[in-house]
Amino acid sequence: MRRNFVALIGAPLIGALVLFHACMVFVVNMPGSRLKSAVAPVLSRYDGPQLSQGWLMFAPNPPQSNVHVLVRGRASNGHVTPWYDATLYFIDVVRKDRLDPSREVGEGLAHAAFIAARSRNDAVADAFIFRTGAMILDLYASHAVNSEQIEIESISIPPPGYTSAVTRAIRFPWQHIPSVARL
């Protein structure tokens, strides 16, 4: 008799408590809404640090801006090419073939651009950016160029609800392209 009582009362009670807890966790973690506002007094008594989401585990340092590396060349006769977006070139390559070996060059360019955008005093990052820029000019420029100029454009990612983004640009001076860079 006692076993039947536990099965009849205990199992549904435990199921109801588990369902209540699952609903509370769902409501605590959902975005702001009328439902969340209506049950705010109950949530404030039930909520605790064990129910809040810690999204930092998934993205501990999310990007705050989109960085693009722009490159233009200058020929010996003074002709200046338009700006070419080296970042978009590598994004297109990866979209076409995720296993393309130049994907790693694109990742290196992105990393070097973030370093250069922050400090501007990293010779390795600057050299990588200029060599990659020379490669992009070799692909796109219709004239033979012997010097290049790099611009790193950083466009902030606005927080949700904001529409304006801030653009910062760092323009490097013209630099001669050595013949070794074309290898």
N, C-alpha and C positions, 0 to 999 in steps of 0.2 A: 504494500500500500504506500509506504513512504517513498519507494523508488518511482512509482507512478506519479506521485505528487511533485517530485523534483523535475521529472520529465515534462509534466503538464504545465508547471508554473515557471520553473527555472530556465528552460531552453528559450521560450518566447521572451522572457524578461531579459535574458542576456542578448538575444537577437535585437530587441528593441533598443537596448543601451548601445549596442554596436552601431545600429542604424542612426540613432540620435547623434552619437559622436562623429560618424562619417558626415552627416549633414552639417554639423557645427564646423568641422574642419573645412568643408567646402565653402560655407558662407564666410568664414573668417578670411579665407584666401581669395575670395572672388573680388573683382574690382568694385568700386563704390556704386551702389544702386539704391533704389527705394527699399528693396527687401533688406539690404544690409543696414540701412538707416532705421528701418522699423524694428529690427531685432537687436539694435545696438546695446540696449541695457542688458539683455541676456548675454550678448557676446562679451561685454566688458567683464562680467563675472566669470565667464567660462574660458575666455581667451587667456593664453599664457605664451611664454616664449617657446614652449614645445609645439605650438600650433602654427607659428609664423613660418613663412617660407624664407629660406636663405638662398637666394638665387646666385650669390657670389660663388658658390661651389661650381656652378656651370660657366660663369663668365666673370672671373675675379677682377679683371681689368678690361671692361668693354671699351671698344674704340670710341673716342670722343670726336673724331673727324675722319673725313675721307681725304686721302692724300694722293695727288696726281703729280707725276713727273712729266713736264713738258720740255721738249727739246726743239731747237731750231739751229740750222747751220748757215754758215757764210762761206761762199766760194771766194777764190782768190781775186775774181773780178768785182767783188763787192756785192754780188747777188745774195740776198738773204731769203731763206726758205720760210714757209709758214711754220707755225708751231705744230709739232706732232705730239700726241699724247702717248707716251711710252707705256703708261699704266694700262690704257685701254687695249693696246696691242696684246699685252700678256693676258688680259682678261678674255679677249676674243680667242686666243690660242687655247686657253684652258676650257672654254665653253665648247670648243670643237673637239678636243681630245684631252681628257683629264690626265692621261698618262704621258703626254708630250714632255720630253726632257727639258724643254725651255720653260716649263712651269716653275722649275726651281730657280731659274734666272729671274722670273717675275716675282717670286717670293723674296729673293734676295734684294731686288730693286725696292720692293715695298718696305722691307726692313731698313734698308739703307736710307730711304726717303724719310721714314719716321725718325731715325737717328739724326739725320741732317736737319730736319725741320725743328727738332728740339734744341740741338746744341750748336750746329754749324762749325764745330771744331773737330771733326772726325775724319782724318785723312783717308782711312780705308773706305768709309761710306761714300765720301766724295769721289774717290777714284772709281768705285763700283758704279756709281750713278753716271759719271762721265763716259766710262767704257760702254755701258748699256746704251746711253744716248747716242754714241758713235755707231753702234749696231743698228739702232732704229733709223738714224739718218742714212745709213748705207742701204737700208731696205726701202725707204720712202722717197728720199731726195732725188729729184730728177737731175740735178747738177752735182758735180763732184765738189764736196765741201772740204775745207781744210781747218775750220774752226767751228766750235759749237758753243751754244749758250743753253744753260739749264735753268728752268724755273720750277720750284716745288710749290704747288698750290695746295693749301690745306683748307678744306671747307668743313666747318664745324657741323656736327650732327645735333640739331636742336632737340631738346627734351620733348616728350609727348605733349601736345597741346600748343606748342610754339611753332611758328612757321618761318621765322627769320633765321638764316644761317650766316655766320661770320666767315669771310674768306680772307686768308692770309697768304701772301705770296713771298717767297724768298727767291730772288733772282741772282744767280751766280754770274760773275763776269765772263766774257768770252774767253775760251780756252782753245789753244791749238790742239788739233787731233794728230797725234803721232801716227806714223804709218803702221806701227805695231798694233794699235788699237783696232785696225781693220781685219786682223787675223781671225 
